[in-house]
Structure formats: structure tokens, C-alpha cells
Amino acid sequence: IRQHLALMALIAAAVVLGNRTLLLLLPMLVSLYLLGTFAWSLHRGPPMIERFARLAEADLPAFTIPYCRKVTELWCAFLALNAAAVLALALAAPIGWWALYTGALFYLLMGLLLAGEFAFRKWWFRYYGDGVADRLFERWFPSERTANGRRSLAYVARREAPAAPLAASSPQ
């Protein structure tokens, strides 16, 4: 409950003071909370995007770790810009603009960031799974054509190589 105290305090202040603008700042506080979480992960590690990536693949290739840090930094910038935009709209714009941004444009921008990062990651690393998008990217951007792609292929080959059989050295 401690992490939600700022939100509860803002809602209580808006109700007590009868100030609608304070309620308009709620999306800003959510962005600032997420920004703090992502930034803290950069300081204390592992970066938030690495944590998410490990949910999909526990044995994350070491060569992807610096990339995960950079993407976490990108999300920090996105969340900071979103908080600033919400603040500006809450304080100086008509309510319709605020509603359009917080109700639609923000989610569109977030979707574009997610899709753009996904496409860039597939193009950059050439590391593909079994999904439909992976098969398309593999056809469009073959792994063999780049150093990063060849590194990804080598990683997959090492990961999928059968374990060496144990030597039968037990005394009879």
C-alpha cells in the first residue's frame, strides 16, 4: 500500500479541495512511478527490460544485456516525456486535449515504441524464435548476413547442442 500513498493523497486532496486539475495529474503520477521503477532498476540492476526478457527466455544471451539496458533507458525517457506532456496538458490545455492524449495518443505512442523496438531488436540481433513474426523477420533479414546474426546463430547452436555423454569410468 505504501507505493500507492501518493496517488491516494492526490485523490483525497482533489476531493477535499474540489480541484479537478489534481485528478488530471493522476496519469503523470503513474508515469513518474514507472519512471522511478525503471530508473531504480538501472541503478540496482538488473535493468527492467532485462527482467522482462528473462521472463521469455531465462537463459538470455550475454550479448543482449547491454541492449536491455539501453532499452530501459529509452523507456525512462519515454515515461519522463509522458509525465511532462500530461502536466502541461493538465495545467494549460483544454480538457479535450488532455482526454485525447491520455485516453488514446499515449497508448498509440506506447504501441509504436513497443512495435518499433521489437522490429529493431529482430533486425539488429537476427535472433529468431518460432513465432509468425520471427519467421517473417528471418525471411526478410537472414541471420547469416550480419555479424550479430552469426553471433545469434552460434548462440542457438551452442544452446541446442546435446550435452557431452558422461564417460563410463565406473570401476567394476
Secondary structure, DSSP 8 states (H G I E B T S, - for coil): -GGGHHHHHHHHHHHHHT-HHHHHTHHHHHHHHHHHHHHHHHHHSS-HHHHHHHHH-SS--GGGHHHHHHHHHHHHHHHHHHHHHHHHHHHHS-HHHHHHIIIIIHHHHHHHHHHHHHHHHHHHH----SSHHHHHHHHHS-GGGSHHHHHHHHHHHHHHS-----------
